[in-house]
Amino acid sequence: MLFQPRLLILLIATCTLTCDSPKNIVSTETAAEDIRASLDEVKVQYERLSSLKSTQSARETYILRVTQPLDHHDPSKGTFSQKAYLSHIDIDAPMVIYLSGYTAASNDFLTEPTEILKANQLFIEHRYFGESVPEGKLDWTLLNIEQSAEDIHAIRKKLGEIYKGKWLSTGISKGGQMVTYHKSFYPDDIDASVVYVAPLNRAEEDERIYAFLDKVGDPDCKKRLLANQLELLTNYDLALGIFKQMATEKKLNCDLPWEQFFELSILEYEFAFWQWNADCWALPGEREQLEAKVRHLFTVGSPEFFTTDSRTDLFPFFYQAYTEMGMYGYKINPFKGLTKFYTDDVSNKETFIPASFDIKYDPATHALIQEMLDERGKNMIYIHGALDPWSSTGFIPNGSTNSFRYDVQGGTHKSRMKDLTAIQKQAATDSLIKWMALPH
């Protein structure tokens, strides 16, 4: 009894969006049956979801489960199931691979290139995240850049038997890094790429980040930001008490000692402010109460970075950061004599990597990625926010290819194509249309 009204509503909605007559319903359903038959042919498990609405049209949407080798160089090590979301619009339309870099929680987001190109979209979850975690004891050595690039290549090859048109890859932050890795190892898989706010660090802690933080932003803004950090530490016990109360009210679960949690949040405050917020007008002023300055820590989001849930859910990222991708820490010198838990420069490796993991950072892979992007990273657009600390280590095309980079003035880690100037946006769009061989 519950199913029938829902079915009626679905049929009415489908007709409203895509058709004027029963004949069109049949043709739409036939197309859906065709794509499901094609998925069966390439041996990809799928589950049909409700249609995703976009500014272009209604889409057929599916959860895909792709069987992948744990080790693409040694299939005897077993397999795992990798999750992806397919948003299908037309088998002859371009395909956009949207790389998460993390968990792919839902398919309710269409990328800018997907909308611009009126393309199909394949949103791929990263190995060892979300529902793409191998069963049994994990071999963490197989969570590396090359294996992850092989995952994408395998999916590209399999789905390429269905979607034979042009392919574009895109991703944000760590997803953007994955775009560069896959492009480096398999340049012929992809016809064009849009890379958002992705770093390419040269070391476990790339010194370019610290040099950037020394110079970024308005001097008065930087002065007020530092003054707030110093005031919180100068009034340590009172500020810590307020911090505890706010963290408890927000139900933030952190198994670190309160002093460590508090100090890490203050140390992270600068990086988080420029990465996500950069709103100098919203910084609490000198005359504002201490409570307002503690509250702004939570507004910027630095305490959430260190919760038990965050450190657990993001552990695969931190493992990658401290083996191949790089991270950052904190300089203690501006706060000497004011901190209680930390007395020396802070490596986040100690915060996020358990002592039982004996891992070392290897700069060789990123050095190789840099070399390969320089040589064959064509048809790529890089977009950064000029205030985002990660922009300091982002790849800069050297002119040997046709790829280019835009830095959004006043932009943060949230910077996208929509934030470019009108001239830049048009140039980027024209380039994508040209590279994807679409009618202008």
N, C-alpha and C positions, 0 to 999 in steps of 0.2 A: 504493500500500500504506500510505503514511503518512496519507493523507487519511481513509481509511475508519474507523480507530479514533477519530480526532478527531471525525468526524461522528457516530459512535455516542455518544461521550461528550456532545457538544453536545445531541443529541436527548434523552438521559437527563436531563441537567441542566435542559433546558427543561421537560420534563415534570414533574420534581421541583418546580420553582419555580412553574409556572403551571397545572398541569392534573392531572386525575385520570383522564382517558380520552383515547383517540385523537381523539375529536370535538373536544376543546378545543385539541389541537395544530393541527388544521385551522383552527379559528376564530382562533387567535393568528396563524398564518401568513397568513390572509386579511386580518387587520387590518394586518399588516406590508406586504402587497402593496398595500393601499389607500393607505397613507401614501406608499409609493414612487410609486404612480400619481399621487398629488396633487403630489408634488415634480416629477414629469415635466411635469405640466400647467402649473406656474408657472415652468418652465424653470430649475430649480435643479439643478446637477450634484451628485451625491451618491455616497458610498461607504459601504456598510453595514459596521458594526463589530460585534464581539461585544457581547452585551447587558450593560448596566451594572446591577449589582445595587444596590439601595438598601433602606432600611428599609420602603419602600412596596411595591415589586414589582420584577420584572425589566423592563428597558426596551429598546426598539428604539433603537439608537444609530447615528448617521451623521455622517460628515464632509461638510459642505456647501461648495460653491464657488459664490459669488455674484459675477456680473460687475457691477462698479461703474464708473461714470465716474470718471476721475481728478479731473475738475472738474465738479461737478454743475450748474454754471452755464454750462459750455461743453463739451458732449460731444465736440467735435472734437479735444480734447486727448488722447483715447484712453481706455482702460479698464485695470482691473487685477482680479485675482481675489481676493476676500476670503473667508477661511476662517472657518467656524463649526462647532461641534459641536451636533447636535440629539439630545437624549435624549427620546424619545417614549414617553409612557405611555398617552395617550388623546386622540383628536382633540377631544373635548368638554371636556377638562380645561383649566384656566387655563394660560397660557404665561408662564414667567419668562425674561426676557432677562437674561443674566448678562454684563456688559461687562468685558472683561479690562483694557483700557487699554494692554495690552502684547501679548506673544505668548500665544496659546492653545495650550499644549503638549499637553494631553490633556483627556479628558472624564471623568476619574475623580473629579470633585468635584461634589456637589450642594449648592446653596446652602441656607441656612436657610429662606428663603421657599419654595423648591421643595419641601422636605420638609413644611413646615407646610401648604401648599396642595395637596399631592399633585399637583403640576403638571408639565407638560412643561418642558423647559429648553433654551434656545438660548444657547450660550456663544460670543460673537463676539470674534474677534481684531481688534485695532486696525490700521488702515491703516498701512503702512510698517514693520510688525513681523512677525517670523516668516515665514510663508508668504504673507503679504498685502502683499508688497513689489512695486510695479510693476516691469516689466522695463525695461531700458535706463537711461539717465541720469535720476536722480530730480530732479523739480521740488519742492524742499523747501518752496516757498511754498504748496503744496497740502496740506501737513501742518499743518492748523489746526483750530480748534475747530468752526467752522461746517461744513467739509467732513466732519469725522468724525461730526457729528450727522446730516448728510444721509445718510451711509452707513447709520446705524442706522435712520433713517426709511425708507429704500428697502427694507431687509430686513424691517422691520416690515410695510410695505405688501404686500410679496410673500408673506410667510408668513401674513399676516392673511387671505389668500384661502383658506387651509387651516384655520387655527386661529381660529375666529370668536368664541371666548369672551373672558374678561377677560385683560388683559396687565399684568404687573408687571415693573419693571426694578430691577436691583440691581447693585452693584459695590463693590469694595474699593479704597480709596486712589485711584489714578489712574482705576481703573474706576468708582469712586464719583463722581469728577469728571465722567466721561463721562455718567453717569446724569443729573446736574444739567444738563449742556449739552443733551442730547437733550430732556429734559423742558422746558427753557426754550424751545427753538425749536419743539418739537412736543408741547405739553401734552396734546393729544387722542389721541396715540398710546398713552398709558400710563394705566392706571387707578389704579396705586399704585406706590410706590417705596420701597426700603430702601437708604439710602446709608451706607456704612461708612467711617469715618476719612478723609474727603475734605476737603482744604483748598480754600479759595477766596481766593487771595492777591490783595492789592490793588496789589502792586508787584513789581518784579523781585526785590527782597529786602524782604519785608514786615516792618516793624519790630516787629509784634506777636509775631513768633517770638522775637526777642531779649529782649523784655520778659518773655515767658513763661519762657524759660530762666533769667532772673535770679531768678524766684520759685518755680519748680516744685520740689516734693519736700521732703523733710525737710532742715533746715539742716545737720545733722551729715553726712547722706549727701552733700549737695552739697559740703561741705567736704572730705570724703575723696576724692570724685571729682576735684576740682581739685588736691588734694595729689598724687594719683597722676600727673596730667598734668605737674605741675611737677617731680616727682621724675624722670620719664622724660627731661625736657628738661635738668634740672640734671646728670644723669648721661648726657649725650648720647651720647658715643662708645660706652660700655658698653651702653646700652639699644639703640642702633642696631645693634650687633653681634648682640645677641640677637634683635632684630626681623628682621634679614636671615636668620638661621638658621631662625627659625620660618616665615617667609614661603617660604623655599626648601623646607623640609620639607613645607609644605602645597601646594607646587607652584603658588604664586600668581605669575602672569606679569604683570609691570608694567614698561612701557617708560619710566616716569618715572625721574629720578635718585633714588637711594636716599634721599637727604636729604629730597627733596620728598615721596616716598611715606611716609616715616616721620612727617614733620611733619603732613601732611594727615590721617593716621590718628589722630594725637593730637588734632588740632583737631576732627575729626569725632566723637571719642569721646563727648563730652558729648551731642550731639544723638542719636547712635545709642543710647547708654545709655538715655535716656528714651523714645525711640521704640520700641525693641524689647525692652528688658531690664528696667530699673527695679528690679532686685533688689539693694537696698542691702546685704543680708546677704552677698551674694556678692562685693562689692567687696573687693579685697585691702586689708588693713589696713596701718597705718604700719610694723609690725614685719616684714611679709612681704618676701621677697626681691624684688629688681628683676625677676627672671625671671617671677614670678607676675603682676606688674603689666603686663609686656609681653604675657603670655599672655592676660590679660583683654581687651586690645585686640582680639585675634582672637576671643575668646568673644563679645564684643559685635558684632563683625563690621565694624568700621570700616575695616580694611585692604582687605577684599574690594570695598568701594565704588569703589576707585581702580585696580583691576587693568585690564589692557589689555582683557580679555574684557568686563568690566563696562562700561567706557567705550565700547566698540564696540557691544555688544549693546543698550545703553540709550541710544545716541546720539539716536534719534528722540525719546525722552522729554526729554533735555536740550535738544534743539532747541525742543521745545514749551515747556519751562520758561522758556527765555530769549527767547521771542517773545511768549507769551501767558499762561502758567500761573504763572510765578513759582518762585523757588527760595530758597536761603539761602546765606550764606557764613559766615565766621568772624571774630570779633573778636580781634585780636592783642594787645591791651593787657595782659591778665593774664600774657602770656608774653614781654613785651618784654625783649630782651637775652638770651633763652634760645634762640631759634630762629636758624637759620643761613640757611635758604633764604628764609623769609618775614620781612619786617620791617614790613609794613603789613597792614591788614585784607585778608582773602582773599576774592575773588569766585570762586566755583566755575565761573563762566563761562569763566575763563581755563584751568581744569582740563579742562573737558569739551567746549568748543567750539573747534575749530581756528581759527587766525587767518584762514584763507581764507574763513570764513563771516562776512560782514558783516551781522550781524543786530542788531535793536533790539527791546527789549521794548515791547509796546503794552498798556497797562492797560485799554483801552476795552472789550475783549470781556468780561473778568471783571466790569467795572462793569455791563455790560448784563445778564450772567447774574444778578448780585445783584438788579438791578431786576426782572427777569422772575420770579425765584423769589419775591421779595416779593409780586408781584402775582398770579401764577397757579401757584405751586408747591404745589398742594394734594395731599393724600393722600401725604405723604412723611414717612418716619421717618429721622432722622439719628442715627447712633450713633458716639460718639467715646470714646477712652480719656482719662481726665482727666490722665494724665501724659504723653501723647503730644504732642510739640511741634506737630504738625500740627493738633491740636485748637484751637490758638490762632487759626487763621485759617479754621476751618470755619464754614460758613453757620449763622447763628442765626435761626430763624423769628421774624418780628416780630409775630406774632399776627394778621396780616391773612388768613391761611389756617388750615386745620385741621392743618397739619403741625407736628411737634414734634421735639425733640432730647433725647437722653439722653447724659450723660457718665458712663462707668463709673468709679466711684471706684477708684483704684489701677490703672486699666486703661492699656494701651499701644496701639500700632498694631494689635495682635492682637485688640482688643476686638470682640465680636460680640453678637448678641441673647442667646446663652446666658449671657453674663456679666452681664446685667441682674439687678436684684432680681426676686424672684418677682412683685411687684406690677407693676413696669415691663414685665416679659416678658408678663404676661397682658394688660396694656393694649395693648402693641404687637401681640400676636397677635389680640386682639379687633378692633383697628382694621383690620388686614389683611383679616380675614374679612369685616368690614363693607364695606370699600372694594371688595373683590373679589366682593361679593354672593354669598357662599357660605353654606350652612347652618351655623349655629353648633354 
